[in-house]
Amino acid sequence: MNLLNFNLDSLVLVLYMMLPLVISGIFHMIVVKKNYFSQFKIAINKSLFGQNKTYRGFLIMALTTPIGVLVTQQIIQKIYFENYPSLQIKMFADASYEYLGFFLGLAYCLMELPNSFMKRKLKIPEGKLGMNKYFLVQVIFDQIDSGLGIILVYFYFIKISILEASLFILLGLFIHLMMNYLLYLLKLRNNPI
């Protein structure tokens, strides 16, 4: 019974951990699609990472993820006002939304860079996946790369467990693919993967 409760608490925490990035990711896709803040649409290093990795992406993610954290904390406060089911959820609710959100947004963007670098080396067009025998590996890595950086931030701020980190990566892969498809249907994204 305790193991079941621990897993349920872990699952709830992981879902809360994802919400700030879902919120900031939607903000980011709207900014990209509508070309807001175009003065910051400057490639970090076009030859290394391509033209899609811009200062604007870093700026938007670093500034909107704190909003996502704050919204998530407000939801936690409403649902678990006095009785937190786990210490980590309480730590999440009490964390500085400005710092946690800033570093989550920054980690998200930084961990996208190695994947972009490898794609440029493999001559894969920007925003695309290579259609070769490693296609499935590319799809998976393309969706979890940023999650690895996010996990490091969460390890520091709320002391998550290895189980919670693993759940975050697995559920994050699924949710990232679903969000990509939803944004594609809403015409905020050019491809469904």
N, CA, C and O of each residue as an XYZ file, in Angstrom:
772
protein
N       0.828     -1.207      0.000
C       0.000      0.000      0.000
C       0.866      1.261      0.000
O       0.570      2.202     -0.737
N       1.933      1.302      0.813
C       2.811      2.468      0.829
C       3.473      2.682     -0.519
O       3.629      3.816     -0.969
N       3.873      1.560     -1.178
C       4.504      1.663     -2.488
C       3.525      2.277     -3.493
O       3.912      3.117     -4.306
N       2.256      1.856     -3.436
C       1.241      2.402     -4.327
C       1.069      3.901     -4.084
O       1.006      4.678     -5.036
N       0.993      4.310     -2.827
C       0.869      5.733     -2.507
C       2.083      6.515     -2.980
O       1.953      7.620     -3.507
N       3.271      5.933     -2.788
C       4.492      6.601     -3.228
C       4.457      6.805     -4.742
O       4.800      7.880     -5.234
N       4.041      5.771     -5.479
C       3.978      5.880     -6.932
C       2.940      6.904     -7.359
O       3.163      7.663     -8.302
N       1.790      6.930     -6.658
C       0.769      7.907     -6.991
C       1.275      9.322     -6.706
O       1.093     10.218     -7.530
N       1.904      9.530     -5.560
C       2.487     10.838     -5.247
C       3.537     11.219     -6.287
O       3.607     12.369     -6.722
N       4.348     10.244     -6.677
C       5.389     10.511     -7.671
C       4.774     10.894     -9.006
O       5.248     11.812     -9.675
N       3.722     10.192     -9.393
C       3.055     10.490    -10.652
C       2.456     11.898    -10.622
O       2.591     12.652    -11.585
N       1.800     12.246     -9.527
C       1.223     13.588     -9.383
C       2.325     14.643     -9.466
O       2.174     15.645    -10.166
N       3.425     14.424     -8.757
C       4.534     15.370     -8.790
C       5.059     15.532    -10.213
O       5.277     16.657    -10.661
N       5.263     14.439    -10.924
C       5.799     14.488    -12.282
C       4.866     15.283    -13.198
O       5.328     16.064    -14.030
N       3.574     15.086    -13.047
C       2.629     15.849    -13.865
C       2.728     17.343    -13.554
O       2.672     18.173    -14.461
N       2.874     17.683    -12.270
C       3.082     19.087    -11.908
C       4.398     19.612    -12.478
O       4.471     20.761    -12.916
N       5.431     18.777    -12.473
C       6.734     19.196    -12.989
C       6.670     19.521    -14.482
O       7.429     20.363    -14.962
N       5.784     18.870    -15.212
C       5.672     19.085    -16.654
C       4.890     20.346    -17.006
O       5.161     20.989    -18.020
N       3.930     20.691    -16.173
C       3.011     21.769    -16.507
C       3.696     23.107    -16.816
O       3.305     23.752    -17.789
N       4.689     23.560    -16.051
C       5.319     24.849    -16.390
C       5.923     24.874    -17.786
O       5.880     25.900    -18.465
N       6.493     23.734    -18.223
C       7.113     23.680    -19.547
C       6.072     23.583    -20.647
O       6.296     24.073    -21.753
N       4.936     22.958    -20.360
C       3.839     22.936    -21.332
C       3.355     24.367    -21.553
O       3.151     24.795    -22.689
N       3.174     25.098    -20.461
C       2.705     26.491    -20.549
C       3.701     27.351    -21.316
O       3.315     28.063    -22.243
N       4.972     27.296    -20.945
C       5.961     28.143    -21.635
C       6.177     27.678    -23.076
O       6.453     28.496    -23.953
N       6.052     26.371    -23.325
C       6.176     25.862    -24.691
C       5.087     26.407    -25.602
O       5.345     26.720    -26.764
N       3.868     26.522    -25.078
C       2.773     27.101    -25.859
C       3.048     28.578    -26.130
O       2.872     29.047    -27.254
N       3.482     29.316    -25.097
C       3.875     30.716    -25.303
C       4.915     30.810    -26.415
O       4.800     31.636    -27.320
N       5.931     29.952    -26.334
C       7.031     29.996    -27.301
C       6.531     29.749    -28.721
O       6.928     30.455    -29.648
N       5.658     28.746    -28.900
C       5.169     28.433    -30.243
C       4.322     29.569    -30.807
O       4.369     29.830    -32.010
N       3.551     30.248    -29.964
C       2.775     31.401    -30.422
C       3.717     32.518    -30.868
O       3.511     33.131    -31.916
N       4.753     32.779    -30.066
C       5.731     33.819    -30.416
C       6.407     33.495    -31.739
O       6.577     34.381    -32.577
N       6.796     32.241    -31.939
C       7.459     31.837    -33.186
C       6.497     31.966    -34.359
O       6.847     32.528    -35.397
N       5.284     31.445    -34.194
C       4.315     31.445    -35.296
C       3.918     32.864    -35.692
O       3.798     33.161    -36.881
N       3.717     33.729    -34.727
C       3.304     35.116    -35.003
C       4.494     36.043    -35.238
O       4.322     37.218    -35.562
N       5.695     35.505    -35.072
C       6.947     36.243    -35.236
C       7.022     37.484    -34.337
O       7.479     38.549    -34.753
N       6.565     37.314    -33.104
C       6.712     38.380    -32.116
C       8.183     38.484    -31.705
O       8.932     37.514    -31.812
N       8.581     39.641    -31.245
C       9.948     39.892    -30.780
C      10.985     39.491    -31.834
O      12.018     38.900    -31.521
N      10.682     39.825    -33.077
C      11.554     39.415    -34.186
C      12.956     40.010    -34.082
O      13.896     39.490    -34.684
N      13.102     41.098    -33.321
C      14.436     41.701    -33.163
C      15.398     40.754    -32.431
O      16.616     40.918    -32.514
N      14.844     39.756    -31.708
C      15.690     38.786    -31.009
C      15.822     37.466    -31.776
O      16.428     36.514    -31.284
N      15.252     37.418    -32.975
C      15.318     36.200    -33.789
C      16.674     36.149    -34.499
O      16.773     36.227    -35.724
N      17.696     36.017    -33.682
C      19.078     35.997    -34.156
C      19.658     34.626    -33.803
O      19.636     34.216    -32.643
N      20.170     33.931    -34.800
C      20.746     32.604    -34.569
C      21.917     32.696    -33.593
O      22.763     33.584    -33.705
N      21.956     31.777    -32.645
C      23.051     31.736    -31.671
C      24.365     31.456    -32.385
O      25.368     32.130    -32.151
N      24.348     30.459    -33.256
C      25.498     30.142    -34.098
C      24.957     29.280    -35.232
O      24.781     28.071    -35.075
N      24.697     29.907    -36.368
C      24.028     29.228    -37.482
C      24.790     28.005    -37.965
O      24.179     26.981    -38.271
N      26.099     28.089    -38.038
C      26.867     26.952    -38.563
C      26.868     25.765    -37.599
O      26.907     24.616    -38.041
N      26.826     26.023    -36.295
C      26.846     24.931    -35.315
C      25.456     24.379    -35.002
O      25.283     23.165    -34.891
N      24.459     25.270    -34.859
C      23.141     24.841    -34.379
C      22.010     25.115    -35.355
O      20.874     24.712    -35.104
N      22.292     25.787    -36.457
C      21.244     26.122    -37.416
C      20.599     27.455    -37.079
O      20.905     28.073    -36.059
N      19.707     27.883    -37.949
C      19.087     29.199    -37.765
C      17.892     29.173    -36.822
O      17.421     30.235    -36.416
N      17.382     27.992    -36.458
C      16.204     27.913    -35.587
C      16.523     28.049    -34.100
O      15.616     28.285    -33.302
N      17.771     27.908    -33.716
C      18.150     28.082    -32.306
C      18.578     29.534    -32.131
O      19.699     29.919    -32.463
N      17.646     30.331    -31.595
C      17.848     31.778    -31.537
C      17.870     32.297    -30.104
O      17.467     31.618    -29.160
N      18.351     33.517    -29.986
C      18.316     34.193    -28.687
C      16.877     34.413    -28.241
O      16.594     34.430    -27.043
N      15.972     34.580    -29.189
C      14.565     34.764    -28.848
C      14.021     33.546    -28.114
O      13.273     33.690    -27.147
N      14.385     32.351    -28.561
C      13.928     31.134    -27.895
C      14.382     31.081    -26.446
O      13.601     30.761    -25.550
N      15.649     31.396    -26.225
C      16.178     31.423    -24.857
C      15.439     32.463    -24.019
O      15.054     32.196    -22.881
N      15.244     33.647    -24.590
C      14.591     34.736    -23.871
C      13.150     34.377    -23.506
O      12.736     34.549    -22.359
N      12.399     33.885    -24.470
C      10.988     33.557    -24.224
C      10.861     32.426    -23.212
O      10.036     32.510    -22.302
N      11.653     31.378    -23.351
C      11.549     30.247    -22.411
C      11.988     30.657    -21.009
O      11.365     30.261    -20.024
N      13.051     31.443    -20.916
C      13.536     31.864    -19.589
C      12.564     32.816    -18.899
O      12.497     32.848    -17.671
N      11.808     33.595    -19.680
C      10.887     34.568    -19.084
C       9.462     34.039    -18.894
O       8.730     34.537    -18.038
N       9.062     33.040    -19.679
C       7.684     32.529    -19.536
C       7.588     31.290    -18.658
O       6.515     31.008    -18.124
N       8.665     30.548    -18.492
C       8.592     29.368    -17.618
C       8.325     29.758    -16.166
O       7.619     29.022    -15.477
N       8.855     30.883    -15.662
C       8.447     31.289    -14.303
C       6.931     31.490    -14.178
O       6.350     31.203    -13.131
N       6.296     31.981    -15.245
C       4.835     32.121    -15.226
C       4.199     30.742    -15.111
O       3.242     30.554    -14.361
N       4.738     29.775    -15.861
C       4.243     28.398    -15.782
C       4.411     27.810    -14.398
O       3.525     27.112    -13.904
N       5.547     28.089    -13.765
C       5.775     27.589    -12.398
C       4.785     28.239    -11.436
O       4.211     27.563    -10.581
N       4.585     29.537    -11.571
C       3.653     30.248    -10.688
C       2.227     29.704    -10.838
O       1.542     29.485     -9.838
N       1.784     29.488    -12.058
C       0.453     28.915    -12.296
C       0.358     27.529    -11.661
O      -0.637     27.204    -11.014
N       1.393     26.720    -11.847
C       1.408     25.374    -11.269
C       1.369     25.436     -9.748
O       0.638     24.676     -9.113
N       2.141     26.327     -9.170
C       2.130     26.476     -7.711
C       0.751     26.897     -7.203
O       0.315     26.447     -6.144
N       0.072     27.751     -7.947
C      -1.273     28.175     -7.547
C      -2.247     27.003     -7.594
O      -3.108     26.867     -6.725
N      -2.107     26.161     -8.609
C      -2.948     24.961     -8.701
C      -2.672     24.048     -7.514
O      -3.602     23.540     -6.887
N      -1.393     23.837     -7.205
C      -1.035     22.994     -6.055
C      -1.628     23.577     -4.775
O      -2.190     22.842     -3.963
N      -1.510     24.884     -4.591
C      -2.031     25.519     -3.378
C      -3.536     25.304     -3.251
O      -4.046     25.088     -2.152
N      -4.242     25.363     -4.373
C      -5.698     25.176     -4.339
C      -6.066     23.726     -4.035
O      -6.998     23.465     -3.275
N      -5.345     22.800     -4.619
C      -5.679     21.379     -4.460
C      -5.151     20.814     -3.149
O      -5.829     20.021     -2.497
N      -3.940     21.218     -2.757
C      -3.284     20.655     -1.569
C      -3.028     21.753     -0.543
O      -1.925     21.851     -0.005
N      -4.006     22.556     -0.276
C      -3.802     23.744      0.551
C      -3.113     23.441      1.876
O      -2.161     24.134      2.234
N      -3.551     22.451      2.601
C      -2.929     22.145      3.896
C      -2.337     20.748      3.969
O      -1.480     20.489      4.813
N      -2.770     19.857      3.115
C      -2.360     18.457      3.232
C      -1.617     18.011      1.981
O      -2.219     17.463      1.058
N      -0.313     18.243      1.950
C       0.498     17.816      0.808
C       0.760     16.320      0.914
O       1.164     15.835      1.970
N       0.529     15.571     -0.192
C       0.769     14.129     -0.129
C       2.244     13.754     -0.141
O       2.589     12.633      0.232
N       3.115     14.653     -0.556
C       4.540     14.325     -0.554
C       5.366     15.571     -0.257
O       4.945     16.696     -0.528
N       6.531     15.349      0.299
C       7.443     16.446      0.603
C       7.858     17.177     -0.662
O       7.974     18.403     -0.659
N       8.085     16.433     -1.757
C       8.534     17.068     -2.993
C       7.472     18.008     -3.560
O       7.803     19.068     -4.091
N       6.188     17.623     -3.452
C       5.133     18.511     -3.953
C       5.101     19.784     -3.115
O       4.910     20.877     -3.649
N       5.289     19.645     -1.803
C       5.349     20.837     -0.943
C       6.559     21.685     -1.328
O       6.456     22.910     -1.402
N       7.704     21.046     -1.573
C       8.899     21.791     -1.970
C       8.662     22.519     -3.295
O       9.098     23.656     -3.472
N       7.966     21.854     -4.224
C       7.648     22.492     -5.507
C       6.776     23.720     -5.263
O       7.016     24.783     -5.835
N       5.770     23.569     -4.417
C       4.844     24.668     -4.140
C       5.540     25.830     -3.450
O       5.133     26.979     -3.618
N       6.585     25.550     -2.674
C       7.278     26.591     -1.913
C       8.517     27.153     -2.615
O       9.108     28.121     -2.136
N       8.919     26.558     -3.743
C      10.131     26.992     -4.438
C       9.950     28.405     -5.009
O       8.831     28.823     -5.307
N      11.036     29.114     -5.154
C      11.009     30.433     -5.786
C      10.632     30.253     -7.256
O      11.410     29.704     -8.036
N       9.443     30.716     -7.631
C       8.992     30.509     -9.010
C       9.892     31.227    -10.004
O      10.065     30.767    -11.133
N      10.478     32.375     -9.584
C      11.338     33.117    -10.501
C      12.595     32.316    -10.849
O      12.932     32.158    -12.022
N      13.285     31.813     -9.822
C      14.531     31.075    -10.063
C      14.268     29.712    -10.688
O      14.917     29.335    -11.664
N      13.316     28.975    -10.123
C      13.008     27.654    -10.678
C      12.601     27.780    -12.133
O      13.107     27.050    -12.985
N      11.694     28.699    -12.425
C      11.226     28.872    -13.797
C      12.324     29.328    -14.744
O      12.433     28.818    -15.859
N      13.135     30.280    -14.312
C      14.230     30.772    -15.153
C      15.182     29.629    -15.514
O      15.532     29.447    -16.680
N      15.596     28.862    -14.501
C      16.564     27.790    -14.764
C      15.947     26.626    -15.540
O      16.644     25.966    -16.311
N      14.658     26.366    -15.352
C      13.985     25.347    -16.169
C      13.975     25.774    -17.635
O      14.302     24.982    -18.518
N      13.602     27.022    -17.888
C      13.571     27.528    -19.262
C      14.947     27.529    -19.901
O      15.100     27.170    -21.069
N      15.945     27.933    -19.130
C      17.319     27.946    -19.632
C      17.820     26.526    -19.924
O      18.421     26.278    -20.970
N      17.572     25.601    -19.000
C      17.998     24.209    -19.194
C      17.314     23.590    -20.409
O      17.931     22.841    -21.168
N      16.049     23.907    -20.581
C      15.306     23.391    -21.737
C      16.019     23.785    -23.034
O      16.248     22.947    -23.907
N      16.362     25.052    -23.144
C      17.006     25.545    -24.363
C      18.435     25.028    -24.533
O      18.828     24.629    -25.629
N      19.199     25.036    -23.458
C      20.591     24.573    -23.542
C      20.684     23.120    -23.998
O      21.554     22.765    -24.794
N      19.785     22.286    -23.489
C      19.853     20.862    -23.826
C      19.339     20.555    -25.230
O      19.473     19.427    -25.705
N      18.758     21.537    -25.888
C      18.368     21.378    -27.291
C      19.582     21.544    -28.216
O      19.583     21.043    -29.341
N      20.598     22.239    -27.743
C      21.740     22.571    -28.602
C      22.552     21.363    -29.066
O      22.886     21.297    -30.249
N      22.895     20.387    -28.183
C      23.678     19.246    -28.680
C      22.965     18.475    -29.799
O      23.607     18.024    -30.748
N      21.655     18.325    -29.689
C      20.882     17.636    -30.721
C      20.936     18.411    -32.038
O      21.099     17.817    -33.104
N      20.800     19.726    -31.963
C      20.888     20.550    -33.170
C      22.285     20.470    -33.783
O      22.436     20.423    -35.004
N      23.295     20.455    -32.927
C      24.677     20.332    -33.398
C      24.867     19.019    -34.167
O      25.453     19.004    -35.249
N      24.364     17.916    -33.595
C      24.503     16.615    -34.260
C      23.746     16.591    -35.586
O      24.233     16.025    -36.565
N      22.572     17.193    -35.626
C      21.804     17.241    -36.879
C      22.559     18.012    -37.954
O      22.552     17.615    -39.120
N      23.212     19.113    -37.573
C      23.974     19.870    -38.563
C      25.140     19.032    -39.070
O      25.448     19.056    -40.261
N      25.789     18.292    -38.177
C      26.918     17.443    -38.589
C      26.453     16.319    -39.518
O      27.185     15.907    -40.417
N      25.221     15.823    -39.293
C      24.676     14.748    -40.125
C      23.944     15.274    -41.357
O      23.363     14.502    -42.120
N      23.978     16.606    -41.546
C      23.343     17.261    -42.699
C      21.830     17.039    -42.745
O      21.245     16.934    -43.823
N      21.207     16.969    -41.579
C      19.752     16.824    -41.501
C      19.155     18.233    -41.549
O      19.572     19.096    -40.776
N      18.198     18.481    -42.430
C      17.603     19.825    -42.526
C      16.985     20.278    -41.196
O      16.499     19.468    -40.407
N      17.020     21.581    -40.978
C      16.489     22.138    -39.725
C      14.998     21.858    -39.587
O      14.232     21.980    -40.542
N      14.607     21.479    -38.368
C      13.210     21.177    -38.089
C      12.763     19.833    -38.624
O      11.574     19.516    -38.586
N      13.691     19.041    -39.120
C      13.366     17.729    -39.706
C      14.121     16.636    -38.967
O      15.023     16.895    -38.171
N      13.718     15.399    -39.260
C      14.411     14.217    -38.751
C      14.975     13.460    -39.945
O      14.323     13.376    -40.986
N      16.162     12.915    -39.811
C      16.750     12.131    -40.890
C      15.943     10.862    -41.125
O      15.579     10.169    -40.175
N      15.670     10.564    -42.361
C      14.888      9.372    -42.695
C      15.844      8.211    -42.976
O      16.069      7.847    -44.130
N      16.395      7.643    -41.925
C      17.317      6.532    -42.086
C      16.995      5.472    -41.036
O      15.962      5.539    -40.370
N      17.883      4.500    -40.896
C      17.615      3.403    -39.964
C      17.586      3.854    -38.511
O      17.126      3.106    -37.647
N      18.067      5.060    -38.222
C      18.072      5.586    -36.856
C      16.915      6.560    -36.599
O      16.944      7.322    -35.632
N      15.905      6.531    -37.462
C      14.798      7.478    -37.358
C      14.133      7.433    -35.984
O      13.910      8.481    -35.377
N      13.812      6.235    -35.483
C      13.133      6.114    -34.188
C      14.001      6.656    -33.056
O      13.498      7.324    -32.153
N      15.298      6.371    -33.103
C      16.224      6.887    -32.093
C      16.237      8.414    -32.138
O      16.238      9.071    -31.097
N      16.247      8.973    -33.348
C      16.241     10.430    -33.499
C      14.962     11.041    -32.930
O      15.012     12.070    -32.256
N      13.816     10.411    -33.200
C      12.537     10.914    -32.689
C      12.567     10.936    -31.163
O      12.191     11.930    -30.542
N      13.013      9.839    -30.568
C      13.035      9.744    -29.100
C      14.007     10.779    -28.523
O      13.651     11.523    -27.609
N      15.222     10.826    -29.049
C      16.204     11.771    -28.500
C      15.760     13.212    -28.722
O      16.000     14.075    -27.877
N      15.108     13.476    -29.861
C      14.632     14.823    -30.162
C      13.593     15.280    -29.136
O      13.437     16.479    -28.904
N      12.889     14.341    -28.528
C      11.854     14.693    -27.557
C      12.354     14.686    -26.111
O      11.773     15.365    -25.264
N      13.413     13.938    -25.813
C      13.857     13.856    -24.406
C      15.083     14.698    -24.091
O      15.448     14.843    -22.924
N      15.727     15.258    -25.115
C      16.974     16.001    -24.852
C      16.768     17.127    -23.850
O      17.541     17.254    -22.900
N      15.757     17.933    -24.041
C      15.515     19.041    -23.118
C      15.080     18.533    -21.744
O      15.376     19.154    -20.723
N      14.374     17.400    -21.726
C      13.942     16.815    -20.455
C      15.101     16.450    -19.552
O      14.981     16.519    -18.328
N      16.213     16.066    -20.134
C      17.388     15.713    -19.328
C      17.924     16.925    -18.572
O      18.326     16.806    -17.415
N      17.932     18.080    -19.212
C      18.363     19.299    -18.542
C      17.380     19.729    -17.470
O      17.777     20.185    -16.397
N      16.099     19.583    -17.764
C      15.059     19.944    -16.803
C      15.179     19.102    -15.541
O      15.018     19.608    -14.431
N      15.464     17.813    -15.715
C      15.617     16.902    -14.572
C      16.736     17.393    -13.649
O      16.589     17.355    -12.427
N      17.838     17.846    -14.216
C      18.943     18.346    -13.389
C      18.504     19.539    -12.538
O      18.886     19.650    -11.373
N      17.712     20.416    -13.118
C      17.206     21.575    -12.373
C      16.296     21.105    -11.242
O      16.396     21.587    -10.114
N      15.416     20.170    -11.548
C      14.510     19.657    -10.514
C      15.271     18.906     -9.419
O      14.904     18.995     -8.247
N      16.314     18.178     -9.776
C      17.150     17.516     -8.753
C      17.672     18.548     -7.761
O      17.693     18.303     -6.555
N      18.090     19.691     -8.268
C      18.653     20.734     -7.412
C      17.581     21.415     -6.559
O      17.768     21.600     -5.357
N      16.464     21.786     -7.175
C      15.470     22.591     -6.474
C      14.540     21.788     -5.562
O      14.207     22.249     -4.470
N      14.115     20.592     -5.993
C      13.124     19.878     -5.169
C      13.523     18.446     -4.833
O      12.700     17.670     -4.347
N      14.763     18.098     -5.087
C      15.308     16.805     -4.635
C      14.448     15.615     -5.078
O      14.061     14.779     -4.261
N      14.156     15.553     -6.375
C      13.347     14.441     -6.873
C      14.132     13.132     -6.801
O      15.361     13.125     -6.724
N      13.389     12.031     -6.828
C      14.011     10.704     -6.777
C      14.343     10.227     -8.191
O      13.922     10.830     -9.178
N      15.098      9.144     -8.269
C      15.412      8.525     -9.564
C      14.125      8.034    -10.223
O      13.965      8.145    -11.438
N      13.207      7.490     -9.418
C      11.910      7.042     -9.949
C      11.170      8.216    -10.592
O      10.640      8.088    -11.696
N      11.135      9.356     -9.905
C      10.440     10.526    -10.443
C      11.137     11.055    -11.689
O      10.474     11.496    -12.627
N      12.453     11.016    -11.709
C      13.201     11.442    -12.901
C      12.874     10.524    -14.081
O      12.679     10.989    -15.204
N      12.815      9.220    -13.815
C      12.500      8.252    -14.878
C      11.076      8.447    -15.386
O      10.831      8.432    -16.593
N      10.141      8.628    -14.456
C       8.750      8.887    -14.850
C       8.657     10.164    -15.683
O       7.919     10.218    -16.667
N       9.407     11.186    -15.284
C       9.396     12.452    -16.007
C       9.847     12.244    -17.450
O       9.221     12.753    -18.380
N      10.930     11.500    -17.634
C      11.451     11.260    -18.992
C      10.449     10.465    -19.817
O      10.180     10.819    -20.965
N       9.885      9.385    -19.247
C       8.950      8.543    -19.999
C       7.651      9.278    -20.319
O       7.205      9.286    -21.466
N       7.052      9.889    -19.311
C       5.816     10.631    -19.552
C       6.090     11.872    -20.404
O       5.269     12.267    -21.232
N       7.261     12.479    -20.184
C       7.625     13.654    -20.971
C       7.706     13.344    -22.451
O       7.287     14.153    -23.278
N       8.243     12.178    -22.795
C       8.319     11.756    -24.195
C       6.921     11.701    -24.791
O       6.676     12.244    -25.869
N       6.004     11.044    -24.086
C       4.633     10.904    -24.574
C       3.945     12.274    -24.668
O       3.343     12.595    -25.692
N       4.032     13.066    -23.618
C       3.351     14.370    -23.592
C       3.958     15.323    -24.621
O       3.241     16.090    -25.263
N       5.279     15.269    -24.774
C       5.934     16.127    -25.775
C       5.414     15.796    -27.177
O       5.108     16.699    -27.956
N       5.315     14.505    -27.497
C       4.795     14.103    -28.808
C       3.344     14.531    -28.976
O       2.956     14.996    -30.049
N       2.534     14.380    -27.924
C       1.123     14.780    -27.988
C       0.989     16.300    -28.149
O       0.157     16.774    -28.923
N       1.816     17.063    -27.411
C       1.778     18.523    -27.533
C       2.215     18.965    -28.932
O       1.627     19.880    -29.508
N       3.243     18.315    -29.475
C       3.680     18.640    -30.833
C       2.530     18.439    -31.817
O       2.288     19.278    -32.684
N       1.827     17.321    -31.672
C       0.722     17.021    -32.588
C      -0.420     18.017    -32.413
O      -1.011     18.463    -33.396
N      -0.735     18.368    -31.159
C      -1.786     19.351    -30.896
C      -1.414     20.711    -31.487
O      -2.242     21.358    -32.127
N      -0.173     21.143    -31.273
C       0.277     22.421    -31.831
C       0.263     22.391    -33.363
O       0.006     23.409    -34.005
N       0.542     21.218    -33.942
C       0.472     21.046    -35.396
C      -0.973     21.200    -35.867
O      -1.230     21.868    -36.869
N      -1.916     20.586    -35.151
C      -3.337     20.696    -35.502
C      -3.834     22.138    -35.384
O      -4.684     22.577    -36.159
N      -3.290     22.873    -34.400
C      -3.664     24.269    -34.194
C      -2.899     25.218    -35.126
O      -3.044     26.437    -35.046
N      -2.085     24.633    -36.007
C      -1.271     25.388    -36.962
C      -0.262     26.319    -36.304
O       0.088     27.371    -36.840
N       0.200     25.900    -35.116
C       1.261     26.634    -34.424
C       2.605     25.947    -34.620
O       3.633     26.427    -34.142
N       2.590     24.822    -35.324
C       3.806     24.045    -35.568
C       3.750     23.529    -36.988
O       2.674     23.194    -37.482
N       4.912     23.457    -37.665
C       4.930     23.058    -39.074
C       4.906     21.558    -39.299
O       4.458     21.104    -40.352
N       5.381     20.769    -38.326
C       5.337     19.319    -38.508
C       4.833     18.660    -37.215
O       4.978     19.220    -36.129
N       4.237     17.460    -37.345
C       3.594     16.830    -36.190
C       4.528     16.151    -35.207
O       4.082     15.739    -34.136
N       5.817     16.018    -35.530
C       6.738     15.325    -34.607
C       7.703     16.325    -34.017
O       8.562     15.955    -33.217
